Amino acid sequence: MSVEFGEAPFAAPARLLIDGTAEGLLLFSDTALSFWGGVDPETGLVIDQAHPLHGRCLKGTILAIPGGRGSCTGSAVLMQLILNGKAPAGMVFSQAEEILTLGVMVAEEMYGRSLPIAVIAPEAFARLEGLDVLRIGAGLVSAPGASHGLNDATPPAGLPKLALSDKDQHLLSHAVSQATRTAMRIVVRMAELLGAGRLIDVAQVHVDGCIYTGPASLDFAEKLADWGGRVVVPTSLNAISADQARWREQGTDPVLSMAASALADAYLRMGARPTFTCAPYQLDGAPGEGENIAWAESNAVVYANSVLGARTMKYPDFLDICIALTGRVPEAGCHLDENRKARLVIEVEAMEGDDSFWPLLGYRVGTLAPNAIPAVTGLEQAQPTADDLKAFGAAFATTSAAPMFHIVGVTPEAPTLSAATGGQALPAVRVTRSDLADDWRHFNPTTGDTIDLVALGNPHFSFDECGALAKLCAGRTKHADMAFTVTLSRVTHARIVEAGIAAALEAFGTTFVRDACWCTVMQPIVPPAARTILTNSGKYAHYGPGLSGKQVRFAALADCVAAAVTGRTPVAPPDWLG
């Protein structure tokens, strides 16, 4: 996109992802923002304590950020903000963005509510800082008084026209249910935004939109179910916002728990399976290398692309069920070979660490590659387990918008650096032991704190992780004032019960929450009086403070168990960090 500037004040040509006009006070940051875990859907306040806009309110502003990052549920949060009157008046990005844009698309299609979204060139975006008021409209992003003579075509030159097959046309016709027609319109709009030339079939879908973000998410799903929606490919469901079978005995808020359960039921009515896990790669029937799928949930997307070698875009909430109802996706993003290559090399200093190494490294790599697929070198001899890669990927997906990573010599599409990069010479950055020590201290600004809760299972704990935890807990008992809780899927819980692992962990004082995960659990699973939580998850260490309102600290799994016995966080970083 070329950028032309008249004399000050500012004006820049824009591509409008969502058409419309808006004007308001500018709220600017050069740091991408995850709306899930980063913005309160009821108030519009930024709750991500690590973000420069923390504490600011989005309502009525022109929000200018490079783009979204993190969770696929950002689309659901934005739609809730739109429907309760707390959304920005408009948004400006420096790159095409699908998750937040999809939230507005659905609000338009289902409720007739909208806000404009514009993309301007990065050099123009950088000039927004310091402006007070901004306007979106007429192909421009401009400050009051700017020349409106600039113009920029939408879509920009070079995007192919979407060709719809007879099957696609049928899915848009009145020969199918209202739910299918609506879903297909949304799929087509997203395909056009992405510049896809055609739609393709997928083998399976993982739905993240079953997370309750407010009345809008429930109303959306119930409308589709009432309109005759029925999935046409195998469809699994992400973790929901309550343990559907046990929320009453757990004492969680009955209003929110019933709403969360009703939301899950709406997806079950459409034919989805009650898997309720944020780690669908742990289920039977996980996709294979080269298989086209449509998964939502940020860590699941990254794991599917990177570790399994399957092919999925980072599908936003609501688009996931639309794909499940139609079986069709845009041929774009990581479905295409050329979009799966690395764009940055990250060289890792040789070091040996405990299991905290992987989430710390993932968090750091995501920070260094906020919107580019990285190829990580230096780990060729590391031999990470599936759970190590899960922890890495979840933390990576928290700080990066990229849909995948490569670890040279480890992940399937990176047997060599050349294979990961497509033979291109790429810029390189280095990660040192000191960098990871800085990240550990970021999560642990103080040490030796009294803790009230150890939170494990973000993403959901696997069978192997439960077994490792049982060995660490053997012969010990947690501190009487401590809550020690593991979230996991129904499938994994049944397996550890059968293997006797659950009983061993319960003897230590462990409680289990199924169906929900730490991004969705409610009080009193997070005790109201608790002040400090300890976790081994880089993802929850980042999102937890905003979601729970508590202090959250980070440690390796063995240190989490030790802390549960003593009641205090570690007094120093692990020895391997120096």
C-alpha positions in Angstrom: 0.0 0.0 0.0 1.5 3.3 -1.0 1.2 6.2 1.5 0.9 9.9 0.5 0.8 12.7 2.9 -0.4 16.2 2.4 0.7 19.0 4.6 0.0 18.4 8.3 -2.5 17.5 9.8 -2.2 13.8 9.2 -4.0 11.8 6.5 -3.2 8.4 5.1 -5.0 6.1 2.6 -6.6 3.0 4.2 -7.9 -0.3 3.3 -11.3 -0.7 5.1 -11.7 -4.3 6.3 -15.1 -3.2 7.7 -16.7 -0.2 5.9 -18.0 2.8 7.7 -17.1 6.1 9.2 -16.2 7.1 12.8 -14.4 9.8 14.7 -13.1 9.9 18.2 -10.3 10.4 20.7 -7.3 8.4 19.6 -6.1 5.6 21.9 -2.7 4.5 20.5 -0.3 1.7 21.2 2.5 0.1 19.2 1.9 -3.1 21.1 -0.6 -5.7 19.8 -3.5 -6.6 22.2 -5.4 -9.8 22.8 -9.0 -8.8 23.6 -9.5 -12.2 25.4 -7.7 -11.8 28.7 -6.8 -8.2 27.7 -10.1 -6.4 27.7 -13.1 -6.7 30.0 -16.1 -7.5 27.8 -18.5 -5.8 30.2 -16.7 -2.5 30.8 -14.3 -2.1 27.9 -11.4 -1.6 30.2 -7.9 -3.0 29.2 -7.1 -5.5 31.9 -3.8 -6.9 30.5 -1.5 -5.7 33.2 1.5 -6.0 30.9 0.0 -3.9 28.2 0.8 -0.1 27.8 -3.0 0.7 27.6 -3.7 -1.1 30.9 -6.5 0.7 32.8 -7.7 2.6 29.7 -11.3 2.4 28.4 -11.9 1.6 24.8 -15.5 2.9 24.6 -16.0 5.5 21.9 -12.3 5.8 21.0 -10.5 5.2 17.8 -8.3 2.3 18.9 -5.0 2.1 17.0 -2.9 -1.0 17.6 -0.7 -3.0 15.2 -3.2 -5.8 15.4 -4.6 -8.5 17.6 -2.6 -11.3 19.2 -3.1 -14.2 21.6 -6.5 -15.8 21.9 -9.0 -16.6 19.1 -11.8 -15.5 21.6 -10.9 -11.9 20.9 -13.7 -11.9 18.3 -16.3 -12.9 20.9 -15.1 -10.2 23.3 -15.3 -7.5 20.7 -18.9 -8.6 19.7 -19.9 -8.5 23.3 -18.5 -5.0 23.6 -20.3 -3.9 20.4 -23.7 -5.2 21.7 -23.3 -3.7 25.2 -22.2 -0.3 23.9 -18.6 -0.5 25.3 -16.7 -1.0 22.0 -14.4 1.5 20.3 -16.0 3.8 17.7 -13.5 2.4 15.1 -10.1 0.6 14.9 -7.0 1.2 12.9 -4.3 -1.5 12.4 -1.0 -1.6 10.6 -1.6 -5.1 9.3 -4.5 -7.2 8.1 -6.2 -8.7 11.2 -8.8 -11.5 11.2 -9.8 -12.3 14.8 -11.2 -8.8 15.7 -12.5 -8.2 12.2 -14.5 -11.4 12.4 -16.2 -10.2 15.6 -17.5 -7.2 13.8 -18.6 -9.2 10.7 -20.7 -11.4 13.0 -22.2 -8.4 14.7 -23.2 -7.1 11.3 -24.6 -10.3 10.0 -26.5 -11.3 13.1 -27.4 -8.0 14.8 -27.0 -5.2 12.3 -24.3 -3.5 14.5 -20.9 -2.5 13.3 -17.8 -0.3 13.5 -15.2 0.5 10.8 -11.8 -1.2 10.8 -9.0 0.3 8.7 -5.5 -0.9 7.8 -2.8 1.7 7.0 0.8 1.2 6.1 3.2 0.7 9.0 5.1 3.9 8.4 1.8 5.8 8.4 0.7 4.0 11.6 3.8 5.1 13.4 2.9 8.7 12.8 -0.4 8.3 14.7 1.4 8.5 18.0 0.7 11.9 19.6 -2.5 12.7 17.7 -5.5 13.5 19.8 -8.5 12.9 17.5 -8.7 10.5 14.5 -11.3 9.9 11.8 -12.0 6.8 9.6 -13.9 7.2 6.4 -13.8 7.8 2.6 -10.8 5.5 2.2 -8.8 7.5 4.7 -7.5 7.6 8.2 -7.1 11.3 9.0 -6.9 13.9 11.7 -9.5 16.7 11.6 -8.7 19.3 8.9 -6.6 17.0 6.8 -7.0 16.9 3.0 -9.6 14.3 1.9 -8.2 14.1 -1.6 -6.4 10.8 -1.1 -7.9 7.6 -2.2 -7.1 3.9 -1.9 -9.0 1.1 -3.6 -10.6 -1.7 -1.5 -9.7 -4.4 -1.9 -6.2 -3.5 -2.9 -4.8 -4.5 -6.3 -3.6 -8.0 -6.5 -6.2 -9.8 -4.5 -7.9 -12.4 -6.6 -11.7 -12.6 -7.0 -13.2 -15.4 -5.0 -14.5 -18.2 -7.2 -17.4 -20.1 -5.7 -18.2 -23.6 -6.8 -21.7 -25.0 -7.3 -21.4 -26.5 -3.8 -20.6 -23.1 -2.4 -23.5 -21.5 -4.2 -25.8 -24.2 -2.9 -24.7 -23.4 0.7 -25.7 -19.8 0.1 -29.1 -20.6 -1.2 -32.5 -21.0 0.4 -32.2 -24.8 -0.2 -30.2 -25.0 3.1 -31.1 -23.9 6.6 -30.9 -20.3 7.7 -28.0 -21.2 10.0 -26.0 -22.7 7.1 -26.7 -19.7 4.8 -25.7 -17.2 7.5 -22.5 -19.3 8.3 -21.6 -19.5 4.6 -22.0 -15.7 4.1 -19.5 -15.2 7.0 -17.1 -17.7 5.5 -17.3 -16.0 2.1 -16.7 -12.5 3.6 -13.6 -13.8 5.5 -12.3 -15.5 2.3 -12.7 -12.2 0.4 -10.9 -10.3 3.1 -8.1 -12.8 3.0 -7.8 -12.6 -0.8 -8.5 -16.3 -1.2 -9.1 -17.5 -4.7 -11.4 -20.4 -3.7 -12.8 -22.4 -0.7 -11.6 -25.9 0.2 -12.9 -28.7 2.4 -11.7 -29.5 5.9 -11.5 -32.8 7.7 -12.4 -31.6 11.2 -13.1 -28.5 13.3 -12.3 -27.5 16.9 -14.7 -24.8 18.2 -13.4 -22.2 20.6 -16.6 -20.1 20.6 -18.1 -22.3 23.3 -16.3 -20.2 25.9 -18.9 -17.9 27.6 -17.9 -14.2 27.2 -21.3 -12.8 27.9 -24.9 -12.9 26.6 -23.9 -12.2 23.0 -21.9 -15.5 22.8 -24.9 -17.5 24.1 -27.4 -15.7 21.9 -25.3 -16.3 18.8 -25.0 -20.1 19.4 -28.7 -20.5 20.3 -29.7 -18.6 17.2 -27.7 -20.9 14.9 -29.1 -24.0 16.7 -32.7 -22.7 16.5 -32.1 -21.9 12.8 -31.3 -25.6 12.1 -27.6 -25.5 12.3 -25.9 -28.9 12.1 -22.2 -29.6 11.8 -21.1 -31.5 8.6 -17.6 -32.5 9.7 -16.4 -34.0 13.0 -16.4 -31.1 15.5 -14.7 -31.0 19.0 -15.4 -28.3 21.6 -12.9 -26.3 23.5 -12.8 -25.9 27.3 -16.0 -24.1 28.5 -16.5 -21.7 31.4 -17.7 -24.2 34.0 -17.4 -27.9 34.9 -20.7 -28.8 33.4 -21.4 -31.8 35.6 -20.0 -30.5 38.9 -20.4 -26.7 39.0 -23.1 -26.9 41.7 -20.9 -28.9 44.2 -17.9 -26.6 43.3 -20.1 -23.6 44.3 -19.5 -21.5 41.2 -21.9 -18.6 40.3 -25.2 -20.3 39.4 -26.2 -17.6 36.9 -22.9 -17.7 35.0 -22.5 -21.4 35.3 -26.0 -22.1 33.9 -25.3 -19.6 31.0 -22.0 -21.4 30.3 -23.7 -24.8 30.4 -26.5 -23.5 28.1 -23.8 -22.3 25.7 -22.2 -25.7 25.6 -25.6 -27.3 25.1 -26.3 -25.1 22.1 -23.2 -26.4 20.4 -24.1 -30.0 21.3 -27.5 -29.4 19.7 -25.6 -28.6 16.5 -23.8 -32.0 16.6 -20.5 -31.1 18.2 -18.8 -33.6 20.6 -18.7 -32.8 24.3 -14.9 -32.9 24.4 -14.5 -29.6 26.3 -10.7 -29.4 26.1 -8.3 -26.7 25.1 -5.8 -29.5 24.1 -7.7 -31.3 21.3 -4.4 -32.8 20.1 -4.6 -35.1 23.2 -7.8 -36.7 21.9 -8.1 -39.7 19.6 -8.5 -38.7 16.0 -6.0 -35.8 16.1 -5.1 -34.7 12.6 -2.1 -35.9 10.6 0.6 -34.1 8.7 -0.7 -32.2 5.7 -4.4 -32.5 6.7 -6.6 -29.4 6.2 -8.5 -28.7 9.4 -10.1 -25.6 11.0 -9.1 -25.3 14.7 -9.6 -22.3 16.9 -8.0 -21.7 20.3 -4.6 -20.2 20.0 -2.4 -22.9 21.6 -4.3 -25.6 19.7 -3.8 -23.9 16.3 -0.1 -23.4 17.0 0.3 -27.0 18.1 -1.6 -28.4 15.1 0.4 -26.5 12.6 3.8 -26.7 14.2 4.0 -30.1 16.0 1.4 -32.2 14.1 2.1 -30.6 10.7 -1.7 -30.2 10.0 -2.9 -27.1 8.2 -5.1 -24.6 9.8 -5.4 -20.8 10.1 -5.8 -19.2 13.4 -9.6 -19.2 13.1 -11.5 -16.8 15.3 -14.4 -17.7 17.6 -17.7 -17.8 15.6 -15.9 -18.4 12.3 -15.1 -21.9 13.7 -18.7 -23.0 14.0 -19.5 -21.4 10.6 -16.9 -23.6 9.1 -18.3 -26.6 11.0 -21.7 -25.9 9.5 -20.4 -25.6 6.0 -17.2 -27.7 5.9 -15.6 -25.0 3.8 -12.6 -22.7 4.5 -10.7 -20.0 2.6 -7.6 -21.4 0.7 -5.3 -19.0 2.5 -2.9 -18.6 5.3 -1.3 -21.8 6.6 -3.4 -23.9 4.2 -0.8 -22.8 1.6 2.8 -24.0 1.5 4.3 -20.6 0.9 2.6 -19.2 4.0 4.1 -21.8 6.3 7.8 -20.8 5.9 9.7 -19.0 8.5 10.3 -15.2 8.2 12.8 -14.9 11.2 15.5 -17.0 12.6 15.9 -17.2 16.4 19.1 -18.6 17.7 19.0 -20.1 21.2 22.1 -20.2 23.4 23.0 -23.7 24.5 21.6 -24.3 28.0 20.0 -27.1 30.0 17.0 -26.3 32.2 14.1 -27.8 34.0 10.6 -27.9 32.5 10.2 -24.1 33.1 12.6 -23.7 30.1 10.0 -24.4 27.5 7.3 -21.9 28.5 9.9 -19.2 29.2 11.4 -19.8 25.8 8.1 -19.8 24.1 7.1 -16.5 25.7 10.4 -14.9 24.6 10.2 -16.3 21.1 6.7 -14.9 20.7 7.8 -11.5 21.9 10.6 -11.5 19.3 8.3 -12.7 16.5 5.0 -10.9 17.2 3.6 -11.5 13.8 6.2 -13.6 11.9 6.7 -17.4 11.8 10.1 -18.1 13.5 12.6 -20.8 12.9 14.3 -21.6 16.2 17.8 -23.1 16.1 20.0 -24.4 18.9 17.6 -27.1 20.1 18.5 -29.8 17.7 19.6 -32.1 20.6 16.9 -31.1 23.1 14.4 -33.9 22.4 11.4 -32.1 23.9 8.3 -34.1 24.8 4.9 -33.4 23.5 4.1 -31.6 26.7 7.3 -29.5 26.4 6.1 -28.4 23.0 2.6 -27.8 24.3 4.0 -25.5 27.0 6.3 -23.7 24.5 3.5 -23.3 22.0 0.9 -22.0 24.5 3.3 -19.3 25.7 4.4 -18.5 22.2 0.7 -18.0 21.1 0.2 -15.6 24.1 2.7 -13.1 22.9 2.7 -13.7 19.1 -0.1 -13.5 16.5 1.8 -16.0 14.3 -0.1 -19.3 13.6 3.0 -21.6 13.9 6.7 -22.0 14.7 9.5 -24.2 13.5 12.1 -25.8 15.8 14.9 -27.0 13.6 15.6 -30.7 14.0 12.4 -31.1 16.1 9.2 -30.1 14.3 8.2 -32.0 11.1 8.6 -29.2 8.6 12.0 -28.1 9.8 14.4 -31.1 9.4 16.9 -28.4 8.5 17.0 -24.6 8.7 16.8 -24.4 4.9 13.6 -26.4 4.9 12.0 -24.1 7.5 12.9 -21.0 5.6 12.5 -22.2 2.1 16.1 -21.5 1.5 15.8 -17.8 2.1 18.5 -15.8 4.0 16.6 -14.3 6.9 17.3 -11.8 9.7 18.4 -13.5 13.0 18.1 -12.7 16.6 19.5 -14.5 19.7 18.0 -15.7 22.9 20.4 -16.0 25.9 20.1 -17.4 29.3 20.0 -13.9 30.6 16.9 -13.2 28.5 15.1 -16.1 30.0 16.2 -15.0 33.5 14.6 -11.6 32.7 11.4 -13.2 31.8 11.4 -15.3 35.0 11.8 -12.1 37.0 9.1 -10.5 34.9 6.7 -13.2 36.2 8.3 -13.1 39.7 9.0 -9.5 40.6 9.2 -10.7 44.2 10.1 -14.1 45.6 9.3 -16.1 48.7 5.7 -14.8 48.6 2.9 -16.5 50.5 0.6 -18.2 48.0 -3.0 -19.4 48.2 -3.5 -21.4 45.1 -1.4 -23.5 42.7 -3.1 -23.5 39.3 -2.0 -26.3 36.9 -3.4 -27.2 33.5 -3.3 -24.3 31.1 -3.5 -25.8 28.6 -5.2 -28.9 30.0 -2.9 -31.3 31.7 -2.1 -34.5 29.8 -2.1 -38.1 31.1 1.7 -38.0 31.2 1.8 -34.7 33.1 -0.6 -36.1 35.7 1.7 -39.1 36.1 4.7 -36.9 36.6 2.8 -34.7 39.1 1.8 -37.8 41.1 5.5 -38.8 41.4 6.4 -35.4 42.7 3.6 -35.4 45.2 4.2 -39.0 46.5 4.7 -39.1 50.2 3.9 -35.4 50.7 0.8 -33.5 51.7 0.0 -29.9 50.7 -0.2 -27.1 53.2 -3.6 -27.0 54.9 -4.3 -23.4 53.7 -3.4 -24.1 50.1 -5.6 -24.8 47.2 -4.0 -27.1 44.6 -6.1 -27.5 41.5 -5.6 -29.2 38.1 -7.8 -28.5 35.1 -8.0 -31.3 32.5 -10.4 -32.9 30.0 -13.0 -35.4 30.8 -11.1 -38.0 28.7 -7.9 -37.5 30.6 -9.6 -37.5 34.0 -11.3 -40.8 33.2 -7.9 -42.2 32.2 -6.1 -41.1 35.4 -9.0 -42.5 37.5 -8.6 -45.9 35.9 -4.8 -45.8 36.3 -5.0 -44.9 40.0 -3.2 -41.6 39.4 -6.2 -39.5 40.4 -6.4 -41.2 43.8 -2.7 -40.6 44.4 -3.0 -36.9 43.6 -6.2 -36.6 45.7 -4.2 -38.0 48.7 -1.8 -35.1 48.3 -4.7 -32.7 48.4 -5.3 -32.1 44.7 -8.7 -31.1 43.3 -9.7 -31.5 39.7 -11.8 -29.3 37.4 -12.9 -30.8 34.2 -14.3 -29.0 31.1 -13.1 -25.6 32.2 -9.5 -24.3 32.2 -7.7 -21.5 34.0 -8.7 -18.9 31.4 -12.4 -19.6 32.2 -12.7 -20.8 35.8 -14.7 -18.8 38.4 -14.8 -18.2 42.1 -14.5 -20.1 44.4 -12.2 -22.3 42.4 -10.1 -19.2 42.5 -10.7 -18.4 46.2 -12.1 -14.9 46.6 -9.7 -14.2 49.5 -6.6 -15.5 47.6 -4.0 -12.9 46.9 -1.3 -14.8 45.0 -1.4 -17.7 42.6 1.5 -19.9 41.4 1.4 -21.6 38.0 3.8 -23.5 35.7 2.1 -22.1 32.7 3.6 -19.2 30.7 0.1 -18.6 29.2 -1.6 -18.3 32.6 1.2 -16.3 34.1 0.5 -13.7 31.4 -3.3 -13.7 31.3 -3.9 -14.7 35.0 -3.5 -11.3 36.6 -6.1 -9.7 34.3 -8.5 -12.6 34.4 -8.4 -13.3 38.1 -7.5 -9.9 39.6 -4.8 -11.7 41.6 -1.0 -11.7 41.6 0.3 -14.6 39.6 3.8 -16.1 39.9 5.5 -18.7 37.7 7.7 -21.7 38.5 8.7 -25.2 37.3 6.3 -28.1 38.2 8.6 -29.4 41.0 8.8 -26.0 42.5 5.0 -25.7 42.3 4.6 -28.9 44.3 7.3 -27.7 46.8 5.4 -24.4 47.2 2.2 -26.2 47.8 3.9 -27.9 50.8 5.6 -24.8 52.2 3.0 -22.3 51.3 5.5 -20.0 49.7 6.9 -19.3 46.2 10.5 -20.1 45.4 13.0 -17.7 47.0 15.2 -17.6 43.9 15.2 -18.4 40.2 16.1 -22.0 39.4 19.9 -22.8 39.3 19.9 -23.3 35.5 19.1 -19.6 35.0 22.2 -18.6 36.9 
